[in-house]
Amino acid sequence: MKVKLLSPDIYEIEDFISIEEQEKVLDYCKSLDESEWWTDDPKVSEFFNGKIKIGTKPDFFSDIDKKIRDLFFELDRVYPVGLNRHLQTNFMKPHRDYDPLKNTLPDEHVRYGLVLYYNDEYDGGAVNYPEVGIVHKPKARSLLIHGGRILHGTTQVLSSDVRYFSTTFVFGTKEKSVSLNKSIFGDIEQSDGYKYTL
């Protein structure tokens, strides 16, 4: 794994999953019936335009979950990875994973949002961090990690190739503030300066 700092509190880890893991996920995605992908109705989500896999996922996703948990210390909890897809014209509107003014979980916060990229042969579909001026398309098998308060979205997928990706969220509390695993990140860690104070 190779860790890069894109901006304070935004990291990219290349080769986060193996080629074998990637192939398992992509084979699984392509085997799914359309009825197993949940709606892209814009009334359901104010920012997500695409489809989400509903129901249970194969056991090999648990291995990905463990790899993600191993990136952090002192976390409160982390969601199991979701499975998503973007077709042509799909995108994600700019949003924040954690907004203190809209927080519905009073004792915890989303410290980091994560996006795992399973493929990269589509056109468009780049991640956009408008407040820091970054538009970036990660390579397949890369993991992006960004602070929960950082505004982010994606550009539209422009080709007929499908963009497959997973998202998840790492939660912290005032007592468990979440820190990055130094054996993986070394001295690269840079905070955006936010301190959770509730």
Secondary structure as a PSIPRED ss2 file (coil, helix, strand):
# PSIPRED VFORMAT (PSIPRED V4.0)

   1 M C   1.000  0.000  0.000
   2 K E   0.000  0.000  1.000
   3 V E   0.000  0.000  1.000
   4 K E   0.000  0.000  1.000
   5 L E   0.000  0.000  1.000
   6 L E   0.000  0.000  1.000
   7 S E   0.000  0.000  1.000
   8 P C   1.000  0.000  0.000
   9 D C   1.000  0.000  0.000
  10 I E   0.000  0.000  1.000
  11 Y E   0.000  0.000  1.000
  12 E E   0.000  0.000  1.000
  13 I E   0.000  0.000  1.000
  14 E E   0.000  0.000  1.000
  15 D C   1.000  0.000  0.000
  16 F C   1.000  0.000  0.000
  17 I C   1.000  0.000  0.000
  18 S C   1.000  0.000  0.000
  19 I H   0.000  1.000  0.000
  20 E H   0.000  1.000  0.000
  21 E H   0.000  1.000  0.000
  22 Q H   0.000  1.000  0.000
  23 E H   0.000  1.000  0.000
  24 K H   0.000  1.000  0.000
  25 V H   0.000  1.000  0.000
  26 L H   0.000  1.000  0.000
  27 D H   0.000  1.000  0.000
  28 Y H   0.000  1.000  0.000
  29 C H   0.000  1.000  0.000
  30 K H   0.000  1.000  0.000
  31 S H   0.000  1.000  0.000
  32 L C   1.000  0.000  0.000
  33 D C   1.000  0.000  0.000
  34 E H   0.000  1.000  0.000
  35 S H   0.000  1.000  0.000
  36 E H   0.000  1.000  0.000
  37 W E   0.000  0.000  1.000
  38 W E   0.000  0.000  1.000
  39 T C   1.000  0.000  0.000
  40 D C   1.000  0.000  0.000
  41 D C   1.000  0.000  0.000
  42 P C   1.000  0.000  0.000
  43 K C   1.000  0.000  0.000
  44 V C   1.000  0.000  0.000
  45 S C   1.000  0.000  0.000
  46 E C   1.000  0.000  0.000
  47 F C   1.000  0.000  0.000
  48 F E   0.000  0.000  1.000
  49 N E   0.000  0.000  1.000
  50 G C   1.000  0.000  0.000
  51 K E   0.000  0.000  1.000
  52 I E   0.000  0.000  1.000
  53 K E   0.000  0.000  1.000
  54 I C   1.000  0.000  0.000
  55 G C   1.000  0.000  0.000
  56 T C   1.000  0.000  0.000
  57 K C   1.000  0.000  0.000
  58 P C   1.000  0.000  0.000
  59 D C   1.000  0.000  0.000
  60 F H   0.000  1.000  0.000
  61 F H   0.000  1.000  0.000
  62 S H   0.000  1.000  0.000
  63 D H   0.000  1.000  0.000
  64 I H   0.000  1.000  0.000
  65 D H   0.000  1.000  0.000
  66 K H   0.000  1.000  0.000
  67 K H   0.000  1.000  0.000
  68 I H   0.000  1.000  0.000
  69 R H   0.000  1.000  0.000
  70 D C   1.000  0.000  0.000
  71 L C   1.000  0.000  0.000
  72 F E   0.000  0.000  1.000
  73 F E   0.000  0.000  1.000
  74 E C   1.000  0.000  0.000
  75 L C   1.000  0.000  0.000
  76 D C   1.000  0.000  0.000
  77 R E   0.000  0.000  1.000
  78 V E   0.000  0.000  1.000
  79 Y C   1.000  0.000  0.000
  80 P C   1.000  0.000  0.000
  81 V C   1.000  0.000  0.000
  82 G C   1.000  0.000  0.000
  83 L C   1.000  0.000  0.000
  84 N E   0.000  0.000  1.000
  85 R E   0.000  0.000  1.000
  86 H E   0.000  0.000  1.000
  87 L C   1.000  0.000  0.000
  88 Q C   1.000  0.000  0.000
  89 T C   1.000  0.000  0.000
  90 N C   1.000  0.000  0.000
  91 F E   0.000  0.000  1.000
  92 M E   0.000  0.000  1.000
  93 K E   0.000  0.000  1.000
  94 P E   0.000  0.000  1.000
  95 H E   0.000  0.000  1.000
  96 R C   1.000  0.000  0.000
  97 D C   1.000  0.000  0.000
  98 Y C   1.000  0.000  0.000
  99 D C   1.000  0.000  0.000
 100 P C   1.000  0.000  0.000
 101 L C   1.000  0.000  0.000
 102 K C   1.000  0.000  0.000
 103 N C   1.000  0.000  0.000
 104 T C   1.000  0.000  0.000
 105 L C   1.000  0.000  0.000
 106 P C   1.000  0.000  0.000
 107 D C   1.000  0.000  0.000
 108 E E   0.000  0.000  1.000
 109 H E   0.000  0.000  1.000
 110 V E   0.000  0.000  1.000
 111 R E   0.000  0.000  1.000
 112 Y E   0.000  0.000  1.000
 113 G E   0.000  0.000  1.000
 114 L E   0.000  0.000  1.000
 115 V E   0.000  0.000  1.000
 116 L E   0.000  0.000  1.000
 117 Y E   0.000  0.000  1.000
 118 Y C   1.000  0.000  0.000
 119 N C   1.000  0.000  0.000
 120 D C   1.000  0.000  0.000
 121 E C   1.000  0.000  0.000
 122 Y C   1.000  0.000  0.000
 123 D C   1.000  0.000  0.000
 124 G E   0.000  0.000  1.000
 125 G C   1.000  0.000  0.000
 126 A C   1.000  0.000  0.000
 127 V E   0.000  0.000  1.000
 128 N E   0.000  0.000  1.000
 129 Y E   0.000  0.000  1.000
 130 P C   1.000  0.000  0.000
 131 E C   1.000  0.000  0.000
 132 V C   1.000  0.000  0.000
 133 G C   1.000  0.000  0.000
 134 I E   0.000  0.000  1.000
 135 V E   0.000  0.000  1.000
 136 H E   0.000  0.000  1.000
 137 K C   1.000  0.000  0.000
 138 P C   1.000  0.000  0.000
 139 K C   1.000  0.000  0.000
 140 A C   1.000  0.000  0.000
 141 R C   1.000  0.000  0.000
 142 S C   1.000  0.000  0.000
 143 L E   0.000  0.000  1.000
 144 L E   0.000  0.000  1.000
 145 I E   0.000  0.000  1.000
 146 H E   0.000  0.000  1.000
 147 G E   0.000  0.000  1.000
 148 G C   1.000  0.000  0.000
 149 R C   1.000  0.000  0.000
 150 I C   1.000  0.000  0.000
 151 L C   1.000  0.000  0.000
 152 H E   0.000  0.000  1.000
 153 G E   0.000  0.000  1.000
 154 T E   0.000  0.000  1.000
 155 T C   1.000  0.000  0.000
 156 Q C   1.000  0.000  0.000
 157 V E   0.000  0.000  1.000
 158 L C   1.000  0.000  0.000
 159 S C   1.000  0.000  0.000
 160 S C   1.000  0.000  0.000
 161 D C   1.000  0.000  0.000
 162 V C   1.000  0.000  0.000
 163 R E   0.000  0.000  1.000
 164 Y E   0.000  0.000  1.000
 165 F E   0.000  0.000  1.000
 166 S E   0.000  0.000  1.000
 167 T E   0.000  0.000  1.000
 168 T E   0.000  0.000  1.000
 169 F E   0.000  0.000  1.000
 170 V E   0.000  0.000  1.000
 171 F E   0.000  0.000  1.000
 172 G E   0.000  0.000  1.000
 173 T E   0.000  0.000  1.000
 174 K C   1.000  0.000  0.000
 175 E C   1.000  0.000  0.000
 176 K C   1.000  0.000  0.000
 177 S C   1.000  0.000  0.000
 178 V C   1.000  0.000  0.000
 179 S E   0.000  0.000  1.000
 180 L E   0.000  0.000  1.000
 181 N C   1.000  0.000  0.000
 182 K H   0.000  1.000  0.000
 183 S H   0.000  1.000  0.000
 184 I H   0.000  1.000  0.000
 185 F H   0.000  1.000  0.000
 186 G C   1.000  0.000  0.000
 187 D C   1.000  0.000  0.000
 188 I C   1.000  0.000  0.000
 189 E C   1.000  0.000  0.000
 190 Q C   1.000  0.000  0.000
 191 S C   1.000  0.000  0.000
 192 D C   1.000  0.000  0.000
 193 G C   1.000  0.000  0.000
 194 Y C   1.000  0.000  0.000
 195 K C   1.000  0.000  0.000
 196 Y C   1.000  0.000  0.000
 197 T C   1.000  0.000  0.000
 198 L C   1.000  0.000  0.000
